[in-house]
Amino acid sequence: MEQALAPGSALLAYRTIESVTARMVSAASDGRWEAFAHLSTESLAILNRLRKSDTYQSLDAKQRLERLSILKKIVENDAQIRKITEPWSGQLSNLMAQPNPVEQKPERERAHLEPYRVHSQLEAQAVLRQLLDKRIALTMSLDRDPKRFVISQLVALDDAHSQLFFDRAFNDGRADHLAAAGAVTVVGFIDHIKVQFGLAALRATQRDGEAVFESDGPTVLYRLQRRNAYRVRPLESHPSHCLVPIPGRTGQFEEVKVLDISVGGLLVEVPASLHGVTRNQALSGCFLHLPGHTAFRCDFAIRHVHEAIDARGMRRLGLDFIRLGSQDERTVQVYVNALDIAWRRLRPACS
């Protein structure tokens, strides 16, 4: 681990990220995408430095309060950025080649969440321990009014009594409301893995002289590992295809076969018209057709170009989705899950 930043330097870094994200909102609103990309690179560089440096323990109570206040503004800026950029992901495709977390807001559709549910208590405790050890920023929102939220962190776990303790130093009035408002949903990210869990209630209290929220263990915990996931091959009887724009030929597409698919991307085979593409190049304005679902528009970043060309003149490309919309992401997940079930049923018959 890198040496911790001095408290003043850490707070300055957080203020800088807040300023940069505010400028990103302005750039996105004006359509200044090149400036937006430069600002994003700047903020990511600062954020990576903070992530590699254990700064939390070096801050006193007042500095932690300021840090959480700044984090709240950063999250609000990020929400504005996503609202603006969602329809324009194709224009941002070069920027989005770097992985970014999905939205910090809770996901509510239980049926889509069920595949990610953590059933083992020991496994759930391990996830919570990671959130604590890494000092992950958490969004805590009311189930009955998700727009009301605060930013906090886990500060202690009591596994023996299944109790959690969250920092309550950040308080602009909404924090107190959480303690009397019933069920709360908590969201955070461990690397690119979204963690979401529910709490029946929060209780405002003191722990070791610090203002904290206390709660019983999660009512449910989900670990939404949607990137770098296992890939599934489409059924030959129901193939999947993707329409990919041909570079340099406006309005012309190639229909390419999907060889395998995951919630993170595709493996496809492409003809000679697409052999000139390169690694990290963006493919914007594609249309993915999954059997049983309506085709939808999506953008990709090329992650791997296979050198070999087979006897049919086909080359393979590994593609990653770029900022797939939440509804389309669910569509892919449902399709992948259905394929997985279908292949499991077919294997005994094929053995």
C-alpha positions in Angstrom: 0.0 0.0 0.0 1.2 3.5 -0.8 2.0 5.9 2.0 -1.1 7.7 3.2 -1.6 11.2 1.9 -1.4 14.0 4.5 -4.9 15.0 5.7 -4.6 18.4 4.0 -3.4 16.8 0.8 -6.2 14.2 0.9 -8.9 16.9 1.4 -7.4 19.0 -1.4 -7.6 16.0 -3.7 -11.3 15.4 -2.8 -12.1 19.1 -3.4 -10.3 18.9 -6.7 -12.4 15.9 -7.8 -15.5 17.9 -6.8 -14.4 20.8 -8.9 -13.5 18.7 -11.9 -16.8 16.8 -11.8 -18.7 20.1 -11.7 -16.8 21.2 -14.8 -17.6 17.9 -16.4 -21.3 18.6 -15.9 -20.8 21.9 -17.7 -18.8 20.4 -20.5 -21.4 17.6 -21.0 -24.3 20.1 -21.0 -22.5 22.2 -23.7 -21.5 19.1 -25.8 -17.8 19.8 -25.3 -16.9 16.1 -25.4 -13.1 16.5 -25.9 -12.9 18.7 -22.8 -15.2 16.2 -21.0 -12.8 13.4 -21.8 -9.7 15.4 -20.6 -11.5 16.3 -17.3 -12.5 12.7 -16.8 -9.0 11.5 -17.2 -7.9 14.1 -14.7 -10.5 13.1 -12.1 -9.6 9.3 -12.6 -5.9 10.0 -12.0 -6.7 11.8 -8.7 -9.2 9.1 -7.7 -6.7 6.3 -8.4 -4.2 8.0 -6.1 -6.7 8.3 -3.3 -7.8 4.7 -3.7 -4.1 3.5 -3.3 -3.5 5.6 -0.2 -5.1 4.8 3.1 -6.2 8.4 4.0 -9.3 7.7 6.2 -7.5 6.9 9.4 -5.4 10.1 9.1 -8.4 12.4 9.2 -9.9 13.8 12.4 -13.7 14.0 13.0 -14.0 17.5 11.4 -12.0 16.4 8.4 -14.1 13.3 8.0 -17.2 15.4 8.1 -15.8 17.6 5.3 -14.7 14.6 3.3 -18.3 13.1 3.4 -19.8 16.5 2.5 -17.5 16.6 -0.6 -18.3 13.0 -1.5 -22.0 13.9 -1.5 -21.4 16.7 -4.0 -19.3 14.4 -6.2 -22.1 11.8 -6.2 -24.6 14.5 -7.2 -22.3 15.8 -9.9 -22.0 12.2 -11.2 -25.7 11.7 -11.3 -26.1 14.9 -13.4 -23.3 13.7 -15.7 -25.0 10.3 -16.2 -28.3 11.9 -16.9 -26.8 14.0 -19.7 -24.5 11.4 -21.2 -26.7 8.4 -21.2 -28.2 9.2 -24.7 -24.8 10.2 -26.0 -22.7 7.2 -25.1 -21.6 6.8 -28.7 -19.9 10.3 -28.6 -18.2 9.3 -25.4 -17.1 5.9 -26.5 -13.4 6.6 -26.5 -13.6 7.9 -23.0 -15.6 5.0 -21.8 -13.0 2.5 -22.8 -11.9 2.7 -19.2 -14.3 0.8 -16.9 -16.6 3.0 -14.8 -19.0 1.9 -12.1 -22.7 1.6 -12.8 -25.0 4.0 -11.2 -24.9 4.3 -7.4 -28.6 4.2 -7.1 -30.4 1.0 -5.8 -31.8 -1.5 -8.1 -35.4 -2.4 -7.2 -36.6 -5.3 -9.4 -36.2 -8.3 -7.2 -36.6 -10.9 -10.0 -33.6 -9.4 -11.8 -31.6 -9.2 -8.6 -32.2 -12.8 -7.4 -29.3 -14.4 -9.4 -26.9 -12.1 -7.5 -28.2 -12.9 -4.1 -25.6 -14.0 -1.5 -27.2 -16.8 0.5 -24.3 -17.8 2.7 -24.0 -15.8 5.9 -20.2 -16.3 6.0 -19.9 -15.0 2.4 -22.1 -12.0 3.2 -19.9 -11.2 6.3 -16.8 -11.4 4.0 -18.4 -8.9 1.6 -19.2 -6.5 4.5 -15.7 -6.9 5.9 -14.3 -5.8 2.5 -16.5 -2.7 2.6 -15.2 -1.9 6.0 -11.5 -2.6 5.4 -11.4 -0.7 2.1 -13.4 2.2 3.6 -15.8 2.1 0.7 -18.1 5.1 0.3 -21.8 4.0 0.6 -25.0 5.5 -0.6 -27.8 5.0 2.0 -31.3 5.7 0.6 -34.8 5.4 1.9 -36.8 2.5 0.3 -39.9 4.7 0.2 -38.1 7.7 -1.2 -34.8 6.8 -3.0 -34.1 10.5 -3.8 -33.4 11.0 -0.1 -30.0 9.7 0.6 -26.7 10.3 2.5 -23.2 9.2 2.0 -21.6 7.2 4.7 -19.1 4.3 5.5 -19.0 1.2 7.5 -16.9 1.9 10.6 -17.4 -1.3 12.6 -18.9 -4.8 12.4 -20.0 -7.0 15.3 -20.3 -10.4 13.7 -21.2 -12.1 17.0 -24.3 -10.0 17.4 -25.0 -9.4 13.6 -24.7 -5.6 14.0 -23.4 -2.9 11.6 -22.2 0.6 12.5 -22.1 3.4 9.9 -20.5 6.9 10.2 -23.1 9.5 11.1 -20.8 12.5 11.1 -22.2 13.8 7.8 -25.5 15.4 8.8 -27.4 18.1 7.0 -30.7 17.0 8.5 -31.4 14.1 6.2 -29.1 11.8 8.2 -31.4 12.1 11.3 -34.4 11.4 9.1 -33.0 8.0 8.1 -33.1 6.9 11.7 -36.8 7.3 11.8 -37.8 6.4 8.3 -37.9 2.6 8.2 -36.1 0.4 5.6 -33.0 1.6 3.9 -31.0 0.3 0.9 -27.2 0.6 0.9 -25.1 0.6 -2.3 -21.3 0.6 -2.7 -18.7 -0.7 -5.1 -15.8 -3.1 -4.5 -13.7 -2.5 -7.6 -16.3 -2.9 -10.4 -18.6 -5.1 -8.4 -21.7 -3.5 -7.2 -22.8 -4.4 -3.6 -26.4 -3.7 -2.5 -28.0 -4.7 0.7 -31.1 -3.9 2.7 -31.5 -2.9 6.3 -34.7 -3.0 8.2 -34.0 0.2 10.2 -31.2 2.5 11.4 -30.7 3.6 15.0 -28.9 6.8 15.8 -26.4 6.3 18.6 -22.8 6.8 19.8 -19.9 4.4 19.6 -16.6 5.2 21.2 -17.6 8.9 21.3 -18.5 9.0 17.6 -21.9 9.6 16.1 -23.0 6.4 14.3 -25.9 4.6 12.8 -26.4 1.1 14.2 -28.4 -1.6 12.5 -29.0 -5.3 12.5 -27.4 -7.4 9.8 -28.7 -7.1 6.2 -32.1 -8.5 5.4 -30.7 -9.4 2.0 -27.3 -8.8 0.2 -26.6 -8.8 -3.5 -23.2 -8.9 -5.2 -23.7 -7.8 -8.8 -20.6 -9.0 -10.5 -21.5 -8.0 -14.0 -18.1 -7.6 -15.6 -15.5 -10.2 -16.4 -18.3 -12.7 -16.1 -18.4 -16.2 -17.6 -19.5 -16.4 -21.2 -22.2 -18.5 -22.6 -22.5 -19.8 -26.2 -25.8 -19.1 -27.9 -27.8 -22.2 -29.0 -27.3 -23.1 -32.7 -31.0 -23.5 -33.1 -31.5 -19.9 -31.9 -28.4 -17.9 -32.9 -27.7 -14.3 -31.8 -26.5 -11.7 -34.2 -25.2 -8.1 -34.0 -25.3 -5.4 -36.7 -22.0 -3.6 -36.8 -21.4 -0.4 -38.8 -18.8 -0.8 -41.5 -16.1 1.9 -40.9 -16.0 4.5 -43.7 -19.3 3.4 -45.2 -22.1 5.5 -43.7 -25.3 3.7 -43.1 -23.9 0.2 -44.0 -23.7 -2.6 -41.6 -22.4 -6.2 -41.3 -24.5 -8.8 -39.6 -22.0 -10.7 -37.5 -22.5 -13.9 -35.5 -22.3 -13.9 -31.7 -20.1 -16.8 -30.7 -20.5 -16.2 -27.0 -21.9 -13.6 -24.7 -21.7 -12.4 -21.1 -23.1 -9.4 -19.2 -19.7 -7.7 -19.9 -19.5 -8.3 -23.7 -19.4 -10.5 -26.7 -17.1 -12.7 -28.9 -18.0 -12.3 -32.5 -16.7 -13.4 -35.9 -16.4 -10.7 -38.6 -15.8 -10.7 -42.4 -13.1 -8.8 -44.3 -14.9 -5.5 -44.2 -14.2 -5.3 -40.5 -10.7 -6.7 -40.4 -9.2 -3.3 -40.3 -10.5 -2.5 -36.8 -8.0 -2.3 -33.9 -7.8 -3.0 -30.2 -9.4 -0.2 -28.0 -11.3 1.1 -31.0 -14.9 2.0 -30.3 -17.8 0.5 -32.3 -20.7 2.9 -31.9 -24.3 2.5 -33.1 -24.4 -1.3 -33.2 -27.7 -3.3 -32.8 -27.7 -6.5 -30.8 -30.4 -9.1 -31.5 -31.0 -11.7 -28.8 -33.6 -14.4 -29.5 -36.8 -13.7 -27.7 -36.0 -10.1 -27.1 -36.3 -6.8 -29.1 -33.0 -5.7 -30.7 -31.4 -2.8 -29.0 -28.7 -0.2 -29.8 -25.4 -0.6 -28.0 -21.8 0.5 -28.2 -18.6 -1.6 -27.8 -14.9 -1.2 -27.1 -12.7 -3.7 -29.0 -10.7 -5.5 -26.3 -9.1 -8.2 -28.4 -8.4 -8.8 -32.1 -7.5 -12.3 -33.0 -4.7 -12.5 -35.5 -5.9 -15.7 -37.2 -8.2 -15.6 -40.2 -10.0 -18.9 -40.8 -10.7 -20.6 -44.2 -13.9 -18.7 -44.6 -12.1 -15.3 -44.2 -13.5 -14.7 -40.7 -11.7 -13.1 -37.8 -12.7 -13.1 -34.2 -13.2 -9.9 -32.1 -13.6 -9.7 -28.3 -16.0 -6.8 -27.5 -16.9 -5.1 -24.2 -20.1 -3.2 -23.7 -19.7 0.6 -23.2 -22.2 2.0 -20.6 -25.0 -0.4 -21.4 -28.3 1.1 -20.2 -29.8 -0.5 -17.1 -32.8 -2.0 -19.0 -30.6 -3.4 -21.8 -28.2 -4.7 -19.2 -31.1 -6.6 -17.6 -32.1 -7.9 -21.0 -28.6 -9.3 -21.5 -28.6 -10.8 -18.0 -31.9 -12.5 -18.5 -30.7 -13.9 -21.8 -27.4 -15.2 -20.3 -29.2 -16.8 -17.4 -31.7 -18.5 -19.8 -28.8 -19.8 -22.0 -27.0 -21.1 -18.9 -30.1 -23.0 -17.8 -30.7 -24.3 -21.4 -27.1 -25.6 -21.7 -27.3 -27.3 -18.3 -30.4 -29.2 -19.4 -28.8 -30.1 -22.7 -25.6 -31.5 -21.2 -27.1 -34.7 -19.7 -28.7 -35.5 -23.0 -25.4 -35.0 -24.9 -23.3 -37.1 -22.5 
